[in-house]
Amino acid sequence: MTPPGDLDAAALTPGPLGAGAPARAGGPAAGRLGRARPWLVPAAAALLTLLLAAVGAGTSGRLANGGYFASGTESARADRLLADRFGAGAPDLVLLVRAEGGVDSERAREEGLRLTRRLADSAGVASVRSYWTGEDAQLRAEDGTAALVTADLAGADRDAARTAETLVPRLTGGHGALTVSATGTAWVSVEAKRYSGADLVRAELVAAPLTLLLLVLALRSLVAALVPLLIGAVSVVGTIAVLRLLTYAMPVSVFAMNLTSALGFGLAVDYGLFLVTRYREELRDGRPVEAAVRRTARRAGRTVLVSACAVALSMSALLVLPLSFLRSMACAGMAVALFAAAAATLLVPPVLALLGTRIDRWDPLRALRRGRAAGPPRPDSPFWRRVARTVTRRPLWFGLACAAVLLLMASPFAHVRFGLSDDRVLPAGSEAHRTADAIRAGFAAPADRTLAIVLPDVDPARDAAALRAYERDVSDQRSVRSVGWARSGAGAGSGKAAGSGKGAVLLVAGAREPYTRAAQDLVRTLRALPGPPGEHLVTGRAALLADTKDAVRARLPLAAGIAAATTWLMLFVLTGSVVLPLKALLIGALSLGTSFGALVFGFQDEHLRPVVGDFTSTGTVEMTMPLLLFAIAFGLAIDYEIFLLSRVREHYLLTGDNRGAVVEGVARTGRLVTTGALAVAVVTGALVTSGVTQLKLLGTGLATAVLVDAVLVRGVLVPAYLTVAGRLNWWAPGWVARLHGRFRAPLAPERGRLAPERGR
């Protein structure tokens, strides 16, 4: 066996291209330039960052809230027919108009008509429906004190939100005998953008100093702590610029900015800690600065690249799901991971070369350490070494106990009920939320409980008898509160029946919330019910939810397959084992279950209200959140897995001692992983203070996921498994091992095979 001192550990950390190849003296051209004039790379990066900041300026104004419904479904097609042929699509803007003396008084009628005409004549308004023009009973409150004026706005979600942002301040408030407030998807989008923007600023003001404090505590140097923040700043600025460009090709969610900030700084802390820790180890071993930088870039830089690719590929699984919200969040996550890796691998080595041994300067907490050793911390963690030794002595017992705890934490997810985003994601005091609550309470057929049955092929005159019979059949169904034929909304004041030309629309008021089983059953019943001649299409919030769940369910195996296959490939490139990637997938899924359980326990069951602050519960979990959480948290879990396995594998190849390698890997990465997880938990946990429930969900889920993964999974479950599996960890069939050999050059005649194992 080759003596450990003769083996260059740089060759033992595979990377994506030529991984594991022995270090060459020259290196890439960029690396030679960075070593010759190390200030050039930071200077060029600063100029590029300023350029990207200019490109990204104004990005928030081009973002929109929406994309939560699947495209290409029956309900989506029915929505298009409602809007294009009947002018009766789901309104983008809803005005709740309260009138002194009732909405049927002469004064209320005059001012209501004036308000309707003013709205209809505004730029960007496609059509308007008003109680005072059509006398539609569905637009009148049951007590007669309020009525509705609704508008369909031209353009996509982003355009409709811009129109609403201009119109609503002019139309709401007092208008003589009328008092007007607004809600609707466009106004919800405007308020969501406003609240999320304020939440982003507040989160950064809270998270930035706490993250810096964590880094100073971990690295014992303000200079060293600034390196991860540098990576974070470059990656966030670059991603915001990418988001700005993406808005010209696709709708981008308003929450992408919050994700970019949280994930960008989280990954930056991970990569910065990994690189700085490696660099300090090289200096501690007595190497000069240039050699320490070179070995750090080769040993840790490749691991960072593999990690970033794993995170980006995990996020890419969301691209196959038929929801534009998730696709835009996937693009944001992929971009920020790749920018963070680029900043870490291209910018940090020249910065380290410039700093030299000054990397350990300025420990602002030195006076508080009270006799602890001055200077940088030792490369390993005595606490995590003790934990690893304890776990590896009784690995089966600790592994089973940890798995049981994780299953218990995940158990609330067994009774999850999925819903979709609406006005109730906003704080209860927001105008859109207050107005929608008043409509739900005061009107007989709130829009979210109304289903529309579109009959595009019927002739109202020829098929009158069949239509009457169909109306009776529909009204006889359980959970149906009332039915009525819709009137056209093609222009203010139009009273033309929707069935006056070809086609008709039957509006069905349900008695239950759209997320309930009764509402979902009603959708299926109406679709199965024989109707008049031609097809009949059902839409409405309950139908949109049912179709979106079905569409996501159909694509979910493909998305999971992409995440699993790409993760397996990345870990195979890193380890050369076919067993360890499978273990990572299984344990990662078990770990993610805890965050899913936290969402159900905290928000659907409302047990976390005292911790996360007030929110409006619908008795459901917004269905896109577990999907988004899966992609982000799974990527971060693999990120930590890669850091741990790279160290375990390196030590195992040096010694052949499996148990010793596990202990050494945990000891060397324990502080790094826990500090990184705490930083991610701080950054994402700051989202819990948001007034927007979706951000609360995301923050709670991510903070839970990274902390559980860093402490229980990486600290207990993974070491227990690695110890029990022994040499099986590194097994691969002969042809697979030969395939892996193509990713790395042979180390030496004796280095191509593992050293004999000296212990479990």
Helices and strands as residue ranges (DSSP letters): G 4-6, G 9-12, H 29-36, H 40-56, G 59-62, H 74-84, E 93-99, H 106-120, E 125-130, H 131-134, G 137-139, E 146-153, H 157-171, E 173-175, E 178-183, H 185-219, H 222-246, H 256-284, H 289-316, G 317-320, H 324-342, I 343-347, H 348-355, G 356-360, G 366-368, H 382-393, H 395-410, G 411-415, E 418-419, G 423-425, H 431-442, G 447-449, E 450-455, H 464-475, E 480-485, E 504-510, H 517-528, E 537-540, H 541-575, H 579-599, I 600-604, H 609-612, E 621-622, H 624-655, H 658-685, G 686-689, H 693-708, I 709-717, H 718-725, G 726-730, H 734-741
